[in-house]
Amino acid sequence: MVTRVRRARPEDAGIVAAVAAETFELACPPGTAREAIATFVATQLSEERFSSYLRSPERTILLADVNGEIAGYTMLVGGEPTDPAVAAAVSTRPTVELSKCYVRDSFHGHGVATALMSASLEAAAGLGAVSVWLGVNQRNERAIRFYEKSGFVRVGTKTFLVGDELHDDFVLEQQLEGAPPPSE
């Protein structure tokens, strides 16, 4: 399998939305109501939303292509964190949020997530960031292991709304190479 990562283009909104709808549930803890997941997908991961994300200068969406098939995606969001818990937890600025990092189930274990992560960290550095942060559900052990293996460390907690359900997330941060150490 050869994984190529490229920046998404406006015409990719439909495929990104389809992959997002397929993969979002994988990040939700067991017991998350199907209605809550459906509401989140409809309001945050629709083709219209991705069209808007792709036009936003603050957002970068990367696609992983494996032999002509989209296997996963990431979305970076530039700017100061708007959540007060995140703003307090993240130690180094400027920072970029790794807002989405999803790989289709059939591509798990094939290095797709690693390729996406590497390209995402490189893209964040290219945006001028010296750190990258993300939120991950506290019960998503597989993702937490992957992020920690990728160099992220826990720096705090926050909440995340899925439909009408409030979930608990860890906030993880990674200092990018060449970034100064966090000030004490």
C-alpha positions as CSV (number, residue, x, y, z in Angstrom):
1,M,0.0,0.0,0.0
2,V,1.3,3.4,-0.9
3,T,-0.2,6.3,1.0
4,R,0.0,9.8,-0.5
5,V,-1.1,12.8,1.5
6,R,-2.3,16.0,-0.3
7,R,-4.1,19.1,0.6
8,A,-7.9,18.9,-0.1
9,R,-9.4,21.1,-2.8
10,P,-12.9,22.7,-2.9
11,E,-14.1,19.9,-5.1
12,D,-13.2,17.3,-2.4
13,A,-15.9,18.6,0.0
14,G,-18.2,15.7,-0.8
15,I,-15.7,12.9,-0.3
16,V,-14.3,14.5,2.9
17,A,-17.9,14.7,4.3
18,A,-18.5,11.0,3.3
19,V,-15.3,9.9,5.0
20,A,-16.1,12.1,8.1
21,A,-19.6,10.6,8.3
22,E,-18.1,7.1,8.1
23,T,-15.4,7.6,10.7
24,F,-16.8,10.0,13.3
25,E,-18.5,7.3,15.3
26,L,-15.2,5.5,15.7
27,A,-14.0,8.3,18.0
28,C,-17.2,8.3,20.1
29,P,-17.3,6.4,23.4
30,P,-19.5,3.3,23.6
31,G,-23.0,4.3,24.6
32,T,-23.1,7.6,22.6
33,A,-26.6,7.9,21.3
34,R,-27.0,7.3,17.5
35,E,-29.1,10.5,17.4
36,A,-26.3,12.5,19.0
37,I,-23.8,11.2,16.4
38,A,-26.3,11.8,13.6
39,T,-26.9,15.4,14.8
40,F,-23.1,16.1,15.0
41,V,-22.5,14.7,11.5
42,A,-25.4,16.6,10.0
43,T,-24.4,19.9,11.6
44,Q,-20.6,19.8,11.7
45,L,-19.5,17.2,9.0
46,S,-21.8,17.9,6.1
47,E,-20.7,18.6,2.6
48,E,-21.8,22.2,3.0
49,R,-19.7,22.5,6.2
50,F,-16.6,21.1,4.5
51,S,-17.1,23.4,1.6
52,S,-17.0,26.3,4.1
53,Y,-14.0,24.8,5.9
54,L,-12.1,24.4,2.6
55,R,-12.7,28.1,1.8
56,S,-11.5,29.2,5.3
57,P,-7.9,30.6,5.4
58,E,-7.7,29.4,9.0
59,R,-8.3,25.7,8.0
60,T,-6.1,23.2,6.2
61,I,-7.6,19.8,5.3
62,L,-5.3,17.0,4.3
63,L,-6.4,13.8,2.6
64,A,-4.7,10.4,2.6
65,D,-5.0,8.6,-0.7
66,V,-4.2,4.9,-0.9
67,N,-4.2,3.5,-4.4
68,G,-6.7,6.1,-5.5
69,E,-9.1,5.7,-2.6
70,I,-9.4,8.3,0.2
71,A,-8.5,6.5,3.4
72,G,-8.6,9.3,5.9
73,Y,-8.2,13.0,6.6
74,T,-7.1,15.6,9.1
75,M,-8.1,19.2,9.6
76,L,-5.9,21.9,11.1
77,V,-7.3,25.1,12.6
78,G,-5.1,28.1,13.1
79,G,-5.5,30.8,15.7
80,E,-5.7,31.1,19.4
81,P,-7.8,28.4,21.1
82,T,-11.3,29.8,21.9
83,D,-12.1,27.3,24.7
84,P,-10.8,28.8,28.0
85,A,-9.8,25.3,29.3
86,V,-7.7,24.7,26.2
87,A,-6.2,28.2,26.2
88,A,-5.1,27.7,29.8
89,A,-3.7,24.2,29.1
90,V,-1.8,24.8,25.9
91,S,1.7,26.1,26.9
92,T,3.3,27.3,23.6
93,R,2.1,29.9,21.0
94,P,1.5,30.2,18.2
95,T,-0.4,27.0,18.1
96,V,-2.6,25.1,15.7
97,E,-5.4,22.7,16.6
98,L,-5.5,19.3,15.0
99,S,-9.2,19.3,14.9
100,K,-9.8,16.1,13.0
101,C,-7.7,13.0,12.5
102,Y,-9.7,10.1,11.1
103,V,-8.9,7.0,9.1
104,R,-11.5,4.7,7.7
105,D,-11.7,1.4,9.6
106,S,-10.6,-0.7,6.6
107,F,-7.3,1.2,6.5
108,H,-6.4,0.9,10.2
109,G,-3.0,-0.7,10.8
110,H,-1.6,0.2,7.4
111,G,0.4,3.4,8.3
112,V,-2.2,5.8,7.0
113,A,-2.6,7.6,10.3
114,T,1.1,7.9,10.7
115,A,1.4,9.4,7.2
116,L,-1.4,11.9,7.9
117,M,0.1,12.8,11.3
118,S,3.5,13.5,9.8
119,A,2.0,15.6,7.0
120,S,-0.2,17.5,9.5
121,L,2.7,18.4,11.8
122,E,4.7,19.5,8.8
123,A,1.7,21.6,7.6
124,A,1.3,23.2,11.1
125,A,5.0,24.2,11.1
126,G,4.5,25.6,7.7
127,L,1.7,27.8,9.1
128,G,4.1,29.2,11.6
129,A,3.0,27.1,14.6
130,V,5.4,26.0,17.3
131,S,2.9,23.6,18.9
132,V,-0.1,21.6,17.9
133,W,-2.9,20.7,20.3
134,L,-5.9,18.4,20.0
135,G,-8.8,17.1,22.1
136,V,-9.5,13.3,22.3
137,N,-12.3,11.5,24.2
138,Q,-10.9,10.2,27.5
139,R,-12.3,6.8,26.7
140,N,-10.8,6.5,23.2
141,E,-7.7,4.5,24.3
142,R,-6.7,3.6,20.8
143,A,-6.5,7.2,19.7
144,I,-4.7,8.3,22.9
145,R,-2.1,5.6,22.4
146,F,-1.5,6.8,18.8
147,Y,-1.3,10.4,19.8
148,E,1.1,9.7,22.6
149,K,3.2,7.5,20.3
150,S,3.2,10.5,17.8
151,G,4.7,12.7,20.5
152,F,1.7,14.4,22.1
153,V,1.4,14.7,25.9
154,R,-1.6,15.4,28.1
155,V,-1.8,18.9,29.3
156,G,-5.4,19.3,30.4
157,T,-9.1,18.5,29.9
158,K,-12.1,20.0,28.2
159,T,-15.6,19.1,27.2
160,F,-16.9,18.3,23.8
161,L,-20.6,18.4,22.7
162,V,-21.9,15.6,20.4
163,G,-25.5,16.4,19.6
164,D,-26.9,17.0,23.1
165,E,-24.3,14.9,24.9
166,L,-21.4,16.4,26.8
167,H,-18.2,14.3,26.6
168,D,-15.0,14.6,28.5
169,D,-11.8,15.0,26.5
170,F,-8.1,15.1,27.2
171,V,-6.2,18.1,25.8
172,L,-2.9,16.9,24.3
173,E,-0.1,19.1,23.0
174,Q,3.1,18.6,21.0
175,Q,5.9,21.0,20.7
176,L,7.1,21.1,17.1
177,E,10.8,20.7,16.4
178,G,12.8,23.8,16.8
179,A,10.1,25.3,19.1
180,P,11.4,26.9,22.3
181,P,10.6,25.0,25.5
182,P,7.5,26.2,27.3
183,S,8.1,29.0,29.7
184,E,7.8,28.2,33.4
